[in-house]
Amino acid sequence: QVQVVESGGGLVQAGGSLRISCAASGRTFSSNAMGWFRQAPGKEREFVAAISRSANTDYADSVKGRFTISRDNAKNTMYLQMNSLKPEDTAVYYCAARSSYFGFTSRRPGDYGYWGQGTQVTVSS
């Protein structure tokens, strides 16, 4: 069982930067592939980035080159560094964890069994 809690969201101007964090409970964090998803009002939840248990990463084309996902297994924490933010990045950002049986990433929300409550990121123009 894994519980995840996001933090660090807020309001930032376009072109600015923000780092959001995901703190995970449980002893299997280092074995879990983790991901970030986001959902804007009136839109479906979409994949943002993911990191495998071996720290291989995957990014949506819309954030590639601007966002960086990382993990600190000693702290049971995952991060998303967001640079060059755009108004279209405005959304609720969700942290998700896969079962420890699956150490590789996925872009499908249904492949993640554990979700946080989300943190709001708002980018003003």
FIKOL-344087 format. One record per residue: residue number from 1; residue in three letters; x, y, z of N, C-alpha, C, O, CB in turn. Coordinates in Angstrom, 1 decimal. Atoms other than C-alpha are relative to their C-alpha. Glycine has a CB too. Example, Ala and Ser with C-alpha at 12.3 -4.5 7.8 and 13.67 -1.06 7.14 Angstrom:
BEGIN
{1; "ALA"; {0.9; -1.2; 0.0}; {12.3; -4.5; 7.8}; {0.9; 1.2; 0.0}; {1.9; 1.2; 0.7}; {-1.0; 0.0; 1.2}}
{2; "SER"; {-0.9; -1.1; 0.0}; {13.7; -1.1; 7.1}; {-0.8; 1.1; 0.8}; {-0.3; 2.2; 0.9}; {0.4; 0.5; -1.4}}
END
This chain:
BEGIN
{1; "GLN"; {0.8; -1.2; 0.0}; {0.0; 0.0; 0.0}; {0.9; 1.2; 0.0}; {1.8; 1.3; 0.8}; {-1.0; 0.0; 1.2}}
{2; "VAL"; {-0.7; -1.2; 0.1}; {1.3; 3.4; -1.0}; {-1.0; 1.2; 0.1}; {-2.0; 1.2; -0.5}; {0.8; 0.1; -1.3}}
{3; "GLN"; {0.7; -1.2; -0.1}; {0.0; 6.8; 0.0}; {0.9; 1.1; -0.5}; {2.1; 1.2; -0.2}; {-0.5; 0.3; 1.4}}
{4; "VAL"; {-0.8; -1.1; 0.6}; {1.1; 9.9; -1.9}; {-0.7; 1.3; 0.3}; {-1.9; 1.4; 0.2}; {0.2; -0.2; -1.5}}
{5; "VAL"; {0.5; -1.3; -0.3}; {0.7; 13.6; -1.0}; {0.8; 1.0; -0.8}; {2.0; 1.1; -0.7}; {0.0; 0.3; 1.5}}
{6; "GLU"; {-0.7; -1.1; 0.8}; {1.5; 16.5; -3.4}; {0.1; 1.3; 0.8}; {-0.7; 1.5; 1.7}; {-0.8; 0.2; -1.3}}
{7; "SER"; {-0.1; -1.3; -0.6}; {2.7; 19.9; -2.3}; {0.8; 0.9; -1.0}; {1.5; 0.4; -1.9}; {0.8; -0.1; 1.4}}
{8; "GLY"; {-0.8; -0.9; 0.8}; {4.3; 23.0; -3.8}; {-0.7; 0.8; -1.1}; {-0.1; 1.6; -1.8}; {1.1; -0.7; -0.5}}
{9; "GLY"; {0.7; -0.7; 1.1}; {1.6; 24.2; -6.2}; {-0.2; 1.5; 0.4}; {0.1; 1.9; 1.5}; {-1.3; -0.6; -0.2}}
{10; "GLY"; {0.2; -1.4; -0.3}; {0.8; 27.9; -6.5}; {-0.3; 0.8; -1.3}; {-0.5; 0.2; -2.3}; {1.1; 0.6; 0.8}}
{11; "LEU"; {0.2; -0.9; 1.1}; {0.4; 30.9; -8.7}; {1.4; 0.5; -0.5}; {2.2; 1.0; 0.3}; {-0.9; 1.2; 0.4}}
{12; "VAL"; {-1.3; -0.5; 0.5}; {3.3; 31.9; -11.0}; {-0.3; 0.7; -1.4}; {-1.3; 0.3; -2.0}; {1.0; -1.2; -0.2}}
{13; "GLN"; {0.1; -0.7; 1.3}; {3.7; 34.2; -14.0}; {0.6; -0.8; -1.1}; {1.4; -1.7; -0.9}; {0.7; 1.4; 0.1}}
{14; "ALA"; {-0.5; 0.7; 1.2}; {4.2; 32.9; -17.5}; {1.5; 0.3; -0.1}; {2.0; 1.4; 0.1}; {-0.7; 0.5; -1.2}}
{15; "GLY"; {-1.5; -0.1; 0.1}; {7.9; 32.2; -18.0}; {0.7; -0.4; 1.3}; {1.9; -0.5; 1.3}; {0.4; 1.3; -0.5}}
{16; "GLY"; {-0.5; 0.2; -1.3}; {8.4; 31.5; -14.4}; {0.2; -1.5; 0.3}; {0.0; -2.4; -0.6}; {-0.8; 0.5; 1.1}}
{17; "SER"; {-0.3; 1.4; -0.4}; {9.4; 28.3; -12.5}; {-0.7; -0.4; 1.3}; {-1.0; 0.5; 2.1}; {1.5; -0.2; 0.1}}
{18; "LEU"; {0.7; 0.5; -1.2}; {7.8; 26.1; -9.9}; {0.5; -1.5; 0.2}; {0.6; -2.2; -0.8}; {-1.5; 0.1; 0.0}}
{19; "ARG"; {-0.3; 1.4; -0.3}; {8.8; 22.8; -8.2}; {-1.1; -0.6; 0.9}; {-1.4; 0.0; 1.9}; {1.4; -0.2; 0.6}}
{20; "ILE"; {1.0; 0.7; -0.9}; {6.1; 20.5; -6.9}; {0.6; -1.4; 0.4}; {1.5; -1.9; -0.3}; {-1.3; -0.2; -0.8}}
{21; "SER"; {-0.6; 1.2; -0.6}; {6.8; 17.5; -4.7}; {-1.1; -1.0; 0.2}; {-2.3; -0.7; 0.3}; {0.7; 0.3; 1.3}}
{22; "CYS"; {0.9; 1.0; -0.3}; {5.2; 14.2; -4.0}; {0.7; -0.9; 1.1}; {1.6; -1.6; 0.8}; {-0.4; -0.9; -1.3}}
{23; "ALA"; {-0.5; 0.8; -1.0}; {5.8; 12.5; -0.7}; {-0.7; -1.3; 0.1}; {-2.0; -1.3; 0.2}; {0.0; 0.8; 1.4}}
{24; "ALA"; {0.7; 1.3; 0.0}; {5.1; 8.8; -0.5}; {0.3; -0.7; 1.3}; {1.4; -0.6; 1.8}; {0.5; -0.8; -1.2}}
{25; "SER"; {-0.2; 0.8; -1.2}; {4.6; 6.5; 2.4}; {0.3; -1.4; -0.5}; {0.1; -1.7; -1.7}; {-1.3; 0.0; 0.9}}
{26; "GLY"; {-0.2; 1.4; 0.4}; {5.5; 2.8; 2.4}; {1.4; -0.3; -0.2}; {2.2; 0.5; -0.5}; {-0.8; -0.3; -1.2}}
{27; "ARG"; {-1.4; 0.5; 0.1}; {8.6; 0.7; 2.2}; {0.4; -0.3; -1.4}; {1.6; -0.7; -1.6}; {0.2; -1.1; 0.9}}
{28; "THR"; {-0.3; 0.5; 1.4}; {8.4; 0.0; -1.5}; {0.2; 1.1; -1.0}; {0.3; 0.9; -2.2}; {-1.1; -0.9; -0.5}}
{29; "PHE"; {-0.1; -1.1; 0.9}; {8.9; 3.5; -2.9}; {1.0; -0.2; -1.0}; {0.8; 0.1; -2.2}; {0.2; 1.3; 0.8}}
{30; "SER"; {-1.1; 0.1; 0.9}; {12.2; 2.7; -4.5}; {-0.4; -1.0; -1.1}; {0.3; -1.0; -2.2}; {1.3; -0.4; 0.7}}
{31; "SER"; {0.4; 1.0; 1.0}; {10.4; -0.2; -6.4}; {-1.1; 0.5; -0.9}; {-1.4; -0.1; -1.9}; {-0.3; -1.2; 0.7}}
{32; "ASN"; {1.2; -0.5; 0.7}; {7.5; 1.9; -7.6}; {0.4; 1.0; -1.2}; {1.2; 1.9; -1.0}; {-0.9; 0.7; 0.9}}
{33; "ALA"; {-0.1; -1.0; 1.1}; {7.4; 3.6; -11.0}; {-1.0; 1.1; 0.5}; {-2.1; 0.8; 1.0}; {-0.4; -0.6; -1.4}}
{34; "MET"; {0.8; -1.1; -0.4}; {5.9; 7.1; -10.4}; {-0.3; 0.9; -1.2}; {0.4; 0.9; -2.1}; {0.7; 0.8; 1.1}}
{35; "GLY"; {0.3; -0.9; 1.1}; {4.2; 9.6; -12.5}; {-0.7; 1.3; 0.4}; {-1.3; 1.3; 1.5}; {-0.9; -0.7; -1.0}}
{36; "TRP"; {0.8; -1.2; -0.1}; {2.7; 13.1; -12.8}; {-1.0; 0.1; -1.1}; {-0.7; -0.2; -2.3}; {1.0; 1.2; 0.0}}
{37; "PHE"; {1.1; -0.3; 0.9}; {-0.6; 13.8; -14.4}; {-0.6; 1.3; 0.3}; {-0.4; 1.9; 1.4}; {-1.1; -1.2; 0.0}}
{38; "ARG"; {0.7; -1.3; -0.2}; {-2.6; 17.0; -14.8}; {-1.4; 0.0; -0.6}; {-1.7; -0.7; -1.6}; {0.8; 1.2; -0.5}}
{39; "GLN"; {1.4; -0.1; 0.5}; {-6.2; 17.9; -15.3}; {-0.4; 1.5; 0.1}; {-0.5; 2.1; 1.1}; {-1.0; -0.9; 0.8}}
{40; "ALA"; {0.5; -1.4; 0.1}; {-7.4; 21.3; -16.5}; {-1.5; 0.0; 0.0}; {-2.1; -1.1; -0.3}; {0.5; 0.7; -1.2}}
{41; "PRO"; {1.5; 0.0; 0.0}; {-11.1; 22.4; -16.1}; {-0.6; -0.4; -1.3}; {-0.2; 0.1; -2.4}; {-0.5; 1.4; 0.4}}
{42; "GLY"; {0.7; 0.4; 1.2}; {-13.3; 20.7; -18.6}; {0.8; -1.0; -0.9}; {0.4; -1.3; -2.0}; {-0.3; 1.1; -0.8}}
{43; "LYS"; {-0.8; 0.9; 0.8}; {-10.5; 18.4; -19.9}; {0.3; -1.3; 0.8}; {0.1; -1.4; 2.0}; {1.3; 0.7; -0.3}}
{44; "GLU"; {-0.3; 1.2; -0.6}; {-9.5; 14.9; -19.3}; {1.4; 0.0; 0.7}; {2.2; 0.9; 0.3}; {0.0; -1.2; -1.1}}
{45; "ARG"; {-1.3; 0.1; -0.6}; {-6.6; 13.9; -17.1}; {1.0; -0.4; -1.0}; {0.8; -1.4; -1.8}; {0.0; -0.9; 1.2}}
{46; "GLU"; {-1.0; 0.3; 1.0}; {-3.4; 13.8; -19.1}; {1.4; -0.3; 0.6}; {1.7; 0.2; 1.7}; {0.1; 1.1; -1.0}}
{47; "PHE"; {-1.4; 0.3; -0.5}; {0.1; 12.4; -18.7}; {0.9; 1.2; -0.2}; {0.8; 1.9; -1.1}; {0.5; -1.2; -0.9}}
{48; "VAL"; {-1.0; -1.1; 0.0}; {2.9; 14.8; -17.9}; {1.4; -0.6; -0.1}; {2.2; -0.3; -1.0}; {-0.2; 0.9; 1.2}}
{49; "ALA"; {-1.3; 0.5; -0.1}; {5.9; 12.8; -16.9}; {0.0; -1.2; 0.9}; {-0.9; -1.4; 1.7}; {1.1; 1.0; 0.5}}
{50; "ALA"; {-0.1; 1.2; -0.9}; {7.0; 9.5; -15.3}; {1.4; -0.4; 0.1}; {2.3; -0.1; -0.7}; {-0.8; -1.2; -0.6}}
{51; "ILE"; {-1.3; 0.5; -0.3}; {10.0; 7.9; -13.8}; {0.0; -1.4; 0.5}; {-0.8; -1.7; 1.4}; {0.7; 1.0; 1.1}}
{52; "SER"; {0.0; 1.4; -0.4}; {10.9; 4.3; -13.4}; {0.7; -0.3; 1.3}; {1.3; 0.7; 1.8}; {0.5; -0.9; -1.1}}
{53; "ARG"; {-0.8; 0.3; -1.3}; {12.4; 2.5; -10.4}; {1.5; 0.2; -0.3}; {2.2; 0.4; 0.7}; {-0.3; -1.4; 0.4}}
{54; "SER"; {-1.4; -0.1; 0.3}; {15.7; 2.7; -12.2}; {0.3; 1.4; -0.6}; {1.4; 1.7; -1.1}; {0.5; -1.0; -1.1}}
{55; "ALA"; {-0.2; -1.4; 0.3}; {15.2; 6.5; -12.9}; {0.0; 0.3; -1.5}; {0.4; 1.4; -1.9}; {1.2; 0.5; 0.6}}
{56; "ASN"; {0.3; -0.3; 1.4}; {14.4; 6.2; -16.6}; {-1.2; 0.9; 0.0}; {-2.1; 0.7; 0.8}; {-0.2; -1.3; -0.9}}
{57; "THR"; {1.0; -1.0; 0.0}; {12.2; 9.1; -17.5}; {-0.8; 0.0; -1.4}; {-0.2; -0.4; -2.4}; {0.5; 1.4; 0.3}}
{58; "ASP"; {0.8; -0.2; 1.2}; {9.4; 9.8; -20.0}; {-0.8; 1.3; 0.2}; {-1.3; 1.6; 1.3}; {-1.0; -1.2; -0.2}}
{59; "TYR"; {0.7; -1.3; 0.0}; {7.8; 13.1; -20.9}; {-1.1; 0.2; -1.1}; {-0.9; -0.4; -2.2}; {1.0; 1.2; 0.0}}
{60; "ALA"; {1.0; -0.4; 1.0}; {4.7; 14.3; -22.7}; {0.7; 1.0; -0.9}; {1.6; 1.8; -0.5}; {-1.3; 0.6; 0.5}}
{61; "ASP"; {-0.6; -1.0; 0.9}; {5.7; 16.3; -25.8}; {-0.2; 1.4; 0.4}; {0.7; 2.3; 0.1}; {-0.5; -0.3; -1.5}}
{62; "SER"; {0.3; -1.4; -0.3}; {4.1; 19.4; -24.5}; {0.8; 0.6; 1.1}; {0.9; 1.8; 1.3}; {-1.5; 0.1; 0.4}}
{63; "VAL"; {-0.9; -0.5; -1.1}; {6.5; 19.6; -21.5}; {1.4; -0.4; -0.2}; {2.3; 0.1; 0.6}; {-0.5; -0.6; 1.3}}
{64; "LYS"; {-1.3; 0.5; 0.2}; {9.6; 18.0; -22.9}; {0.9; 1.2; -0.2}; {0.6; 2.1; -1.0}; {0.1; -0.9; -1.2}}
{65; "GLY"; {-1.0; -1.1; 0.1}; {12.6; 20.3; -22.5}; {-0.3; 1.2; 1.0}; {0.5; 2.0; 1.2}; {0.0; 0.6; -1.3}}
{66; "ARG"; {0.3; -1.1; -1.0}; {10.8; 22.5; -19.9}; {-0.2; -0.6; 1.4}; {0.1; 0.0; 2.4}; {-1.4; 0.7; -0.4}}
{67; "PHE"; {0.2; 0.7; -1.3}; {9.9; 20.0; -17.1}; {1.0; -1.1; 0.2}; {1.5; -1.7; -0.7}; {-1.5; -0.6; 0.1}}
{68; "THR"; {-0.9; 1.1; -0.4}; {12.2; 17.6; -15.2}; {-0.6; -0.7; 1.2}; {-0.9; -0.2; 2.2}; {1.4; 0.6; 0.3}}
{69; "ILE"; {0.5; 0.9; -1.1}; {11.0; 14.7; -13.1}; {1.2; -0.7; 0.6}; {2.2; -1.0; -0.1}; {-1.0; -1.1; -0.6}}
{70; "SER"; {-1.1; 0.7; -0.7}; {13.3; 13.2; -10.5}; {-0.6; -0.6; 1.3}; {-1.7; -0.4; 1.7}; {1.1; 1.1; 0.4}}
{71; "ARG"; {0.4; 0.7; -1.2}; {13.1; 11.1; -7.4}; {1.2; -0.1; 1.0}; {2.3; -0.2; 0.6}; {-0.5; -1.4; -0.3}}
{72; "ASP"; {-1.0; 0.2; -1.0}; {15.0; 10.8; -4.1}; {-0.5; -1.1; 0.9}; {-1.4; -0.9; 1.7}; {0.2; 1.4; 0.9}}
{73; "ASN"; {0.5; 1.2; -0.7}; {14.5; 7.3; -2.8}; {0.3; 0.1; 1.5}; {-0.5; -0.5; 2.3}; {0.6; -1.3; -0.5}}
{74; "ALA"; {-0.4; -0.2; -1.4}; {16.2; 8.2; 0.5}; {-1.1; 0.8; 0.8}; {-1.3; 0.6; 2.0}; {1.3; 0.6; 0.2}}
{75; "LYS"; {1.0; -0.8; -0.6}; {13.4; 10.7; 1.2}; {-1.4; -0.4; -0.4}; {-2.4; 0.2; 0.0}; {0.2; 1.5; -0.4}}
{76; "ASN"; {1.3; 0.4; 0.5}; {10.6; 8.8; -0.5}; {-0.8; 1.1; -0.6}; {-2.0; 1.3; -0.4}; {-0.9; -0.6; 1.2}}
{77; "THR"; {0.6; -1.1; 0.6}; {9.9; 11.8; -2.6}; {0.3; 0.1; -1.4}; {1.4; -0.2; -1.9}; {0.5; 1.3; 0.8}}
{78; "MET"; {-0.2; -0.2; 1.4}; {9.4; 12.6; -6.2}; {-0.2; 1.5; -0.3}; {-1.0; 2.2; 0.4}; {-1.0; -0.9; -0.9}}
{79; "TYR"; {0.1; -1.5; 0.3}; {9.7; 16.1; -7.8}; {-0.3; 0.2; -1.5}; {-0.1; -0.7; -2.3}; {1.3; 0.7; 0.4}}
{80; "LEU"; {0.2; -0.5; 1.4}; {8.6; 17.9; -10.9}; {0.4; 1.5; 0.0}; {-0.2; 2.3; 0.5}; {-1.5; -0.2; -0.5}}
{81; "GLN"; {-0.5; -1.4; 0.2}; {10.7; 21.0; -11.7}; {-0.6; 0.5; -1.3}; {-0.4; -0.1; -2.4}; {1.5; 0.0; -0.1}}
{82; "MET"; {0.7; -0.5; 1.2}; {8.7; 23.1; -14.1}; {0.6; 1.4; -0.3}; {0.5; 2.3; 0.5}; {-1.6; 0.1; 0.2}}
{83; "ASN"; {-0.5; -1.3; 0.4}; {10.4; 25.9; -16.0}; {-0.7; 0.5; -1.3}; {-1.4; -0.2; -1.9}; {1.5; -0.2; -0.4}}
{84; "SER"; {0.6; -0.6; 1.1}; {9.3; 28.3; -18.7}; {-1.5; -0.3; -0.1}; {-2.0; -0.7; -1.1}; {0.7; -0.5; -1.3}}
{85; "LEU"; {1.4; 0.4; -0.1}; {5.7; 27.8; -17.6}; {-0.8; 0.9; -0.9}; {-0.6; 2.1; -1.1}; {-0.4; 0.2; 1.5}}
{86; "LYS"; {0.9; -0.6; 0.9}; {2.9; 28.7; -19.9}; {-1.4; 0.0; 0.6}; {-1.7; -0.9; 1.4}; {0.0; -0.7; -1.4}}
{87; "PRO"; {1.4; 0.0; -0.5}; {-0.8; 29.6; -19.2}; {-0.7; -1.4; -0.2}; {-1.5; -1.8; 0.6}; {-0.8; 1.1; -0.6}}
{88; "GLU"; {0.7; 1.3; 0.3}; {-1.8; 26.3; -20.8}; {0.5; -1.1; 0.9}; {0.0; -2.3; 0.9}; {0.3; -0.4; -1.4}}
{89; "ASP"; {-0.5; 1.0; -1.0}; {0.2; 24.5; -18.0}; {-0.9; 0.0; 1.2}; {-0.8; -0.8; 2.1}; {1.4; 0.2; 0.4}}
{90; "THR"; {0.9; -0.1; -1.1}; {-2.5; 25.6; -15.6}; {-0.9; -1.2; 0.1}; {-1.6; -1.6; -0.8}; {-0.9; 1.3; -0.1}}
{91; "ALA"; {0.7; 1.3; -0.3}; {-4.1; 22.5; -14.0}; {0.2; -0.4; 1.4}; {1.0; 0.2; 2.1}; {0.4; -1.1; -1.0}}
{92; "VAL"; {-0.3; 0.7; -1.2}; {-4.4; 20.4; -11.0}; {1.0; -1.1; -0.3}; {0.7; -1.9; -1.2}; {-1.3; -0.6; 0.7}}
{93; "TYR"; {-1.0; 1.0; 0.3}; {-1.3; 18.2; -10.9}; {-0.1; -1.1; 1.0}; {-0.1; -0.9; 2.3}; {1.4; 0.7; 0.1}}
{94; "TYR"; {0.2; 1.2; -0.9}; {-1.6; 14.7; -9.5}; {1.3; -0.9; -0.1}; {1.8; -1.1; -1.1}; {-1.2; -0.8; -0.5}}
{95; "CYS"; {-1.1; 1.0; -0.1}; {1.1; 12.4; -8.3}; {-0.7; -1.4; 0.0}; {-1.7; -1.6; 0.6}; {0.8; 0.2; 1.3}}
{96; "ALA"; {0.5; 1.3; 0.1}; {0.6; 8.7; -9.0}; {1.1; -1.0; 0.1}; {2.2; -0.8; -0.3}; {-0.8; -0.2; -1.3}}
{97; "ALA"; {-1.0; 1.0; -0.2}; {2.4; 5.5; -8.1}; {-0.6; -1.3; -0.6}; {-1.8; -1.6; -0.5}; {0.3; -0.2; 1.5}}
{98; "ARG"; {0.4; 1.3; 0.5}; {2.3; 2.1; -9.8}; {0.3; -1.0; 1.1}; {1.0; -0.7; 2.0}; {0.7; -0.4; -1.3}}
{99; "SER"; {-0.4; 1.1; -0.9}; {2.3; -1.2; -7.9}; {1.5; -0.3; -0.1}; {2.1; -0.1; -1.2}; {-0.9; -1.2; -0.3}}
{100; "SER"; {-1.4; 0.3; 0.0}; {5.8; -2.2; -6.9}; {0.3; -1.2; -0.9}; {1.5; -1.4; -1.2}; {0.5; -0.3; 1.4}}
{101; "TYR"; {-0.3; 1.1; 1.0}; {5.4; -5.2; -9.3}; {0.4; 0.6; -1.3}; {1.1; -0.1; -2.1}; {-1.3; -0.9; -0.1}}
{102; "PHE"; {-0.3; -0.6; 1.3}; {5.7; -2.7; -12.1}; {1.0; 1.1; 0.2}; {0.6; 2.2; 0.6}; {-1.3; 0.5; -0.7}}
{103; "GLY"; {-1.0; -1.0; -0.2}; {8.9; -0.8; -12.0}; {0.2; 0.9; -1.2}; {1.0; 1.9; -1.1}; {1.3; -0.6; 0.4}}
{104; "PHE"; {-0.2; -0.8; 1.2}; {8.6; 0.7; -15.5}; {-1.2; 0.9; -0.1}; {-2.2; 0.8; 0.5}; {0.1; -1.0; -1.2}}
{105; "THR"; {1.0; -1.1; 0.2}; {6.7; 3.8; -16.6}; {-1.2; -0.4; -0.9}; {-1.1; -1.4; -1.7}; {0.7; 1.2; -0.4}}
{106; "SER"; {1.2; 0.1; 0.9}; {3.3; 4.1; -18.3}; {-0.6; 1.3; -0.1}; {-0.4; 2.2; 0.8}; {-1.0; -1.0; 0.6}}
{107; "ARG"; {0.7; -1.3; 0.2}; {1.4; 7.0; -19.8}; {-1.5; -0.1; 0.3}; {-2.2; 0.8; 0.1}; {0.3; 0.4; -1.4}}
{108; "ARG"; {1.5; 0.2; -0.2}; {-2.0; 5.5; -19.0}; {-0.3; 0.1; 1.5}; {0.2; -0.5; 2.4}; {-0.4; -1.4; -0.5}}
{109; "PRO"; {0.4; -0.2; -1.4}; {-3.7; 6.7; -15.8}; {-0.5; -1.3; 0.7}; {-0.3; -1.5; 1.8}; {-1.1; 1.1; 0.1}}
{110; "GLY"; {0.5; 1.2; -0.5}; {-5.3; 3.3; -15.4}; {1.0; -1.0; 0.5}; {0.7; -1.9; 1.2}; {-0.8; -0.7; -1.0}}
{111; "ASP"; {-1.1; 0.9; -0.5}; {-1.9; 1.7; -14.8}; {0.5; 0.4; 1.3}; {1.4; -0.3; 1.9}; {1.1; 0.0; -1.1}}
{112; "TYR"; {-0.5; -0.5; -1.3}; {-1.4; 3.7; -11.6}; {-1.1; -0.3; 1.0}; {-2.2; 0.1; 0.8}; {0.4; 1.5; -0.1}}
{113; "GLY"; {1.0; 0.5; -1.0}; {-3.1; 2.3; -8.5}; {-0.1; 1.0; 1.2}; {-1.1; 0.9; 1.9}; {0.4; -1.3; 0.5}}
{114; "TYR"; {0.0; -0.9; -1.2}; {-2.3; 5.1; -6.0}; {0.1; 1.4; -0.5}; {1.0; 1.8; -1.3}; {1.2; -0.4; 0.9}}
{115; "TRP"; {0.1; -1.4; 0.4}; {-3.2; 8.7; -6.4}; {0.0; 1.0; 1.2}; {-0.6; 0.6; 2.2}; {-1.2; 0.2; -0.9}}
{116; "GLY"; {0.1; -1.0; -1.0}; {-2.8; 11.9; -4.4}; {-1.2; 0.9; -0.3}; {-2.0; 0.6; -1.2}; {1.2; 0.9; 0.0}}
{117; "GLN"; {1.2; -0.8; 0.2}; {-5.4; 14.6; -4.0}; {0.2; 1.2; -1.0}; {-0.7; 1.8; -1.4}; {-0.3; 0.6; 1.4}}
{118; "GLY"; {-0.3; -1.0; 1.0}; {-3.6; 17.0; -6.4}; {0.4; 1.3; 0.6}; {0.0; 1.6; 1.8}; {-1.2; 0.2; -0.8}}
{119; "THR"; {-0.5; -1.3; -0.4}; {-2.0; 20.4; -6.1}; {-0.3; 0.9; -1.2}; {0.1; 0.6; -2.4}; {1.5; 0.0; 0.4}}
{120; "GLN"; {0.4; -0.9; 1.1}; {-3.2; 23.4; -8.1}; {1.2; 0.8; -0.5}; {2.0; 1.4; 0.4}; {-1.1; 1.0; 0.5}}
{121; "VAL"; {-1.0; -0.8; 0.6}; {-0.7; 25.1; -10.5}; {-0.7; 1.0; -0.9}; {-1.4; 0.6; -1.8}; {1.1; -0.8; -0.7}}
{122; "THR"; {0.6; -1.0; 0.8}; {-1.9; 28.4; -12.0}; {1.1; 0.9; -0.6}; {1.9; 1.5; 0.1}; {-1.0; 0.8; 0.8}}
{123; "VAL"; {-1.0; -0.9; 0.7}; {0.2; 30.3; -14.6}; {-0.8; 1.1; -0.6}; {-1.7; 0.9; -1.5}; {0.7; -0.9; -1.1}}
{124; "SER"; {0.7; -1.2; 0.5}; {-0.9; 33.8; -15.3}; {0.7; 0.6; -1.2}; {2.0; 0.5; -1.3}; {-0.1; 1.1; 1.1}}
{125; "SER"; {-0.6; -0.5; 1.2}; {-0.3; 35.5; -18.6}; {0.4; 1.5; 0.2}; {0.9; 2.1; -0.7}; {-0.9; -0.1; -1.2}}
END
